[in-house]
């Protein structure tokens, strides 16, 4: 039965015939979805435990978000930033309040948010900190994933993401993730920012040692350096709080946001910071045709309002405890380690048992969708609308896969 379901269907072959092979998707072709479930072209249903790498925190087709999109589609979708539209102010004001910051700069994709953060940090360094022209550096961590633009892969340590895309952009220093001493040694008088994921997603949901993020915050304050938190995957309820940094009592100078901000409907990203940071930008120095468009703002404003109630953060925290308890029960039964917070988990499978890819294929055959990363590791990031029963079902299917 499993072998039959893993045969490459014609629809998969059709989808790949005229597509550059920059992804290696599981052989499933989804045609509809609702909540935590998706349905393929053959009518098979699957529990989505990836949620678009956190882009679907509120599940597929959340009724409030779909209603906002429909209403806006009937009125206005795009003006460009040459003009002001009636959805813009609400979005920026309410997102700034959620972040506890003065200003918001809307963009589209997570990589654009990261690029924006890099540009802002450099300009701040030259105009505010007084770094000599062309000398600014930013410190990043090994195992990082911030996107795949030319600048971002320049400081990636993932060979697949980086190799053969040079020449690379200078101005970055890479240190081990979680090593505060190494970070301190890398920061000098020309450092303008420390760019980190509070929890490294692509690396396998790696949580830093206790005290690391507060230590980064202290170091940045002492050395007059911007702490830039990439919360594109970890933020907006995923870890049981609005931002992963909150769980360590840390407030960065700059939030980089994306994925869930678009509600699983449209790509929306943003940078949030105080006026003494984002205020360095002047007209013409940075922008995007679609950044902050009316449709994006209408949906993202509703996302912010859903988060403002705290309901989804509480769900993630409570259901995350159930998820992690179930997963820890599989350690020694095919799993060698479990990491993460809230409804986000990285699982290391015994490599002698199977690869992460094989585990995900076998989970798919049992009606659960997940994604492998780095050999024998898989990630679980179900929508925050998942139920206790659905979590138990996912864990039971994983147990069955590990048991062979």
C-alpha positions in Angstrom: 0.0 0.0 0.0 2.8 2.4 0.9 4.6 1.6 -2.3 1.5 2.3 -4.3 1.0 5.7 -2.8 4.6 6.6 -3.4 4.5 6.0 -7.1 4.9 9.3 -9.0 1.4 10.2 -10.3 0.9 11.8 -13.7 0.0 15.1 -12.1 3.4 15.2 -10.4 5.2 14.5 -13.7 3.1 17.2 -15.4 4.0 19.8 -12.8 7.8 19.1 -13.2 7.9 18.9 -17.0 8.4 22.7 -17.5 9.7 23.6 -14.0 13.3 24.3 -12.9 14.1 21.7 -10.3 15.0 24.0 -7.4 12.7 22.0 -5.1 12.3 18.3 -4.4 8.7 18.1 -3.3 7.0 15.0 -2.0 4.9 13.3 -4.7 1.5 14.8 -3.7 -0.5 17.3 -5.7 -2.8 19.3 -3.5 -6.0 20.7 -4.9 -8.0 22.0 -1.9 -7.5 22.7 1.8 -9.2 23.9 5.0 -7.9 24.3 8.5 -5.1 21.8 9.2 -6.1 19.5 6.3 -5.3 19.3 2.6 -6.8 17.1 -0.2 -5.0 15.9 -3.2 -6.2 15.5 -6.8 -7.2 11.8 -6.1 -9.3 12.8 -3.1 -6.8 11.7 -0.4 -6.7 13.9 2.7 -3.6 14.7 4.6 -2.9 16.4 8.0 -0.6 19.4 7.1 2.2 19.4 9.7 4.4 21.8 7.8 2.0 24.8 7.4 4.0 26.3 4.6 7.1 26.7 6.9 4.9 28.8 9.3 3.2 30.8 6.5 0.0 29.0 7.4 0.0 29.5 11.2 -3.8 30.2 11.0 -4.5 27.2 8.9 -5.7 27.0 5.3 -8.4 29.5 4.3 -9.0 30.9 7.8 -12.5 32.4 7.4 -11.6 35.8 8.8 -8.6 36.2 6.6 -10.4 34.9 3.5 -13.3 37.3 4.1 -10.8 40.2 4.4 -9.2 39.2 1.1 -12.6 38.9 -0.7 -13.8 42.2 0.5 -10.6 44.0 -0.5 -10.5 42.3 -4.0 -13.9 43.9 -4.7 -12.4 47.4 -3.9 -8.7 47.9 -4.5 -5.7 45.6 -4.9 -2.7 47.8 -5.9 -1.8 51.5 -6.0 2.0 51.4 -5.5 3.6 53.5 -2.8 3.4 56.6 -5.1 0.0 57.1 -3.4 -1.6 56.3 -0.1 -4.4 53.8 0.2 -6.9 53.4 3.0 -5.6 50.1 4.4 -2.0 51.2 4.9 -2.2 53.3 8.1 -4.2 50.6 10.0 -1.7 47.9 9.1 1.4 49.8 10.0 -0.1 51.3 13.2 -1.4 47.9 14.5 1.7 45.9 13.6 4.0 48.5 15.2 1.9 48.2 18.3 2.1 44.4 18.3 5.9 44.7 18.0 6.2 47.5 20.5 8.0 49.6 17.9 7.5 53.1 16.4 7.7 52.3 12.7 7.0 49.5 10.2 8.4 49.1 6.6 6.2 46.7 4.6 7.7 44.4 1.9 6.6 41.1 0.3 8.9 38.2 1.0 11.0 37.2 4.0 14.2 37.5 2.0 13.2 41.1 1.2 12.7 41.8 4.9 16.2 40.5 5.6 17.7 42.6 2.7 15.8 45.6 4.1 17.2 44.9 7.6 20.8 44.7 6.2 20.4 48.0 4.3 18.9 49.7 7.3 21.6 48.5 9.7 24.4 49.6 7.4 22.8 53.1 6.8 22.3 53.4 10.6 25.9 52.5 11.2 27.2 55.2 8.8 24.7 57.9 9.8 24.2 57.3 13.5 27.1 55.2 14.8 29.7 56.9 12.7 31.3 53.9 11.0 33.6 55.0 8.2 32.1 54.7 4.7 32.2 51.1 3.3 33.5 49.5 6.5 30.3 48.3 8.1 30.1 44.6 9.1 27.3 42.4 10.3 27.8 39.3 12.5 25.7 36.2 11.7 25.5 32.6 12.9 26.6 29.3 11.4 23.6 27.2 10.3 21.6 30.3 9.5 18.8 30.5 7.0 17.6 34.0 6.1 16.7 33.4 2.4 18.4 32.8 -0.9 19.2 36.2 -2.5 22.8 36.7 -3.6 23.7 38.8 -0.6 22.0 36.4 1.9 23.7 33.3 0.5 27.0 35.1 0.8 26.9 34.5 4.5 25.2 31.1 4.4 27.0 28.0 5.6 24.8 25.6 3.6 26.7 24.4 0.6 23.5 23.8 -1.4 22.3 27.3 -0.9 25.8 28.9 -1.4 27.9 27.0 -3.8 28.4 28.3 -7.4 26.6 31.6 -6.7 29.7 33.8 -6.2 31.3 36.3 -6.2 29.9 36.9 -2.7 28.8 40.1 -1.0 31.4 41.1 1.6 30.7 42.6 5.0 29.6 39.6 7.1 31.3 37.6 9.9 30.1 34.1 10.7 30.3 32.7 14.2 29.0 29.5 15.8 25.3 29.7 16.8 24.9 29.8 20.6 28.5 30.8 21.3 28.4 34.1 23.0 32.1 34.4 23.5 32.7 33.9 19.8 30.1 36.5 19.0 31.8 39.0 21.4 35.2 38.4 19.7 33.7 39.0 16.2 32.1 42.4 17.1 34.3 45.4 16.6 34.0 49.1 16.3 32.7 48.7 12.7 30.0 46.2 13.5 26.5 47.6 12.9 24.3 44.6 13.5 24.0 41.1 14.8 21.5 39.1 12.7 20.2 36.0 14.3 17.2 33.6 14.2 16.0 33.2 17.9 15.4 29.6 16.9 17.1 28.2 13.8 14.4 26.7 11.6 16.0 25.3 8.5 18.9 23.9 10.6 16.4 21.6 12.3 14.5 23.8 14.9 17.6 24.5 16.9 17.0 26.3 20.2 20.0 28.2 21.5 21.4 27.6 25.0 19.6 29.3 27.9 20.9 32.8 28.4 22.2 33.2 24.9 19.7 35.6 23.6 19.8 37.8 26.7 23.6 37.7 26.4 23.3 38.9 22.7 21.0 41.7 23.8 23.5 42.9 26.5 26.4 42.7 24.1 24.7 44.7 21.4 23.6 47.3 23.9 27.2 47.6 25.3 28.8 47.8 21.9 26.3 50.1 20.2 25.2 47.4 17.7 21.7 46.6 16.4 20.2 43.3 17.5 18.3 42.1 14.4 15.9 39.2 15.1 14.8 37.2 12.1 11.4 36.0 13.4 10.1 35.2 9.9 9.5 31.5 10.9 9.6 31.7 14.6 7.4 34.7 15.1 3.7 35.4 15.1 2.6 32.7 17.5 4.6 29.7 16.3 6.5 29.1 19.6 3.8 29.9 22.1 4.4 33.6 22.3 4.0 36.4 19.7 7.8 36.4 19.2 10.3 33.7 20.1 12.5 36.4 21.7 9.8 37.0 24.3 10.5 33.7 25.9 13.9 34.9 26.9 12.7 38.3 28.0 14.5 39.9 25.0 13.5 42.8 22.9 15.6 43.2 19.7 16.2 46.5 18.0 14.7 45.2 14.8 12.1 42.5 14.0 12.1 40.9 10.6 8.7 39.4 9.9 7.1 37.5 7.0 5.4 34.1 6.3 2.4 34.0 8.7 2.0 37.8 8.3 0.3 37.1 5.0 -2.2 34.7 6.5 -1.4 32.0 4.0 -3.1 34.1 1.3 -0.7 36.7 0.0 3.1 37.3 0.5 3.6 39.9 3.2 6.7 40.8 5.1 7.8 43.7 7.2 10.6 45.3 9.2 9.6 46.8 12.6 11.9 49.1 14.6 12.0 52.4 16.4 12.3 55.8 14.6 16.0 56.2 15.5 16.6 53.1 13.4 14.1 52.9 10.6 14.0 56.7 10.4 17.4 56.7 8.6 15.6 55.8 5.3 14.5 58.7 3.1 12.3 58.6 0.0 13.9 56.9 -3.0 16.4 54.9 -0.9 14.4 51.7 -0.6 11.1 50.4 -1.7 9.0 47.8 -3.5 6.1 48.1 -6.0 4.0 45.6 -4.2 5.2 46.2 -0.7 2.4 47.4 1.5 -0.3 47.0 -1.3 -4.0 47.3 -0.3 -4.7 43.6 -0.6 -1.7 42.6 1.5 -2.5 45.2 4.1 -6.1 44.2 4.4 -5.2 40.6 5.1 -2.2 41.3 7.3 -4.2 43.7 9.5 -6.6 40.9 10.3 -3.6 38.7 11.0 -2.3 41.2 13.5 -5.8 41.5 15.1 -6.0 37.7 15.5 -2.7 37.8 17.3 -3.7 40.7 19.4 -6.2 38.6 21.2 -3.5 36.2 22.4 -5.6 33.1 21.5 -3.2 31.6 19.0 -0.2 32.2 21.2 -2.0 30.3 24.1 -3.0 27.5 21.7 0.5 27.1 20.5 1.9 27.0 24.0 -0.6 24.4 25.3 -0.8 22.2 22.3 3.0 22.5 21.9 3.4 20.8 25.3 1.2 18.0 24.1 3.1 17.6 20.9 6.5 17.6 22.5 5.4 15.2 25.2 4.3 12.8 22.6 7.4 13.2 20.6 9.7 12.7 23.6 8.0 9.4 24.2 9.5 8.2 20.9 13.1 8.9 21.9 14.8 5.5 21.9 12.1 4.1 19.6 13.5 5.5 16.4 14.1 9.1 17.5 17.4 10.2 19.0 16.5 13.8 19.8 13.6 16.3 19.9 14.0 20.0 19.9 11.7 23.1 19.6 9.1 25.2 21.3 5.4 25.6 21.0 4.0 24.0 17.8 7.5 23.7 16.3 9.7 20.6 16.5 12.9 19.3 15.0 13.2 15.5 15.2 16.4 13.6 14.6 15.7 10.1 13.4 18.2 7.3 14.0 20.1 7.5 10.6 20.5 3.7 10.7 16.7 3.4 10.6 15.9 5.7 7.7 16.6 9.1 6.1 14.4 12.1 6.8 13.1 12.0 3.3 12.0 8.4 3.6 10.3 9.2 6.9 8.4 12.0 5.3 7.4 9.8 2.4 6.1 7.1 4.7 4.3 9.7 6.8 2.7 11.0 3.6 1.5 7.5 2.9 -0.2 7.5 6.3 -1.8 10.9 5.6 0.6 13.3 7.4 2.7 15.9 5.6 6.1 17.0 7.0 9.4 18.0 5.6 12.9 16.7 6.0 16.1 18.8 6.4 19.7 17.9 6.7 19.8 14.1 6.3 17.8 12.3 9.0 16.1 15.4 10.5 12.5 16.3 9.9 10.5 19.3 11.0 6.9 19.5 12.3 5.2 22.9 12.3 1.4 22.3 12.2 -1.1 25.1 11.9 -2.0 26.7 15.2 -5.6 25.7 14.6 -4.7 22.0 15.0 -6.6 20.1 17.7 -5.4 17.8 20.5 -6.8 14.8 18.6 -5.0 15.7 15.4 -1.7 16.1 17.3 -2.2 12.7 18.8 -3.0 11.3 15.4 0.2 12.8 13.9 2.4 11.4 16.7 0.8 8.0 16.3 1.5 7.9 12.6 5.1 8.9 13.2 5.4 6.1 15.8 4.0 3.6 13.3 6.6 4.8 10.7 9.4 4.4 13.1 8.2 1.0 14.1 8.4 -0.1 10.5 
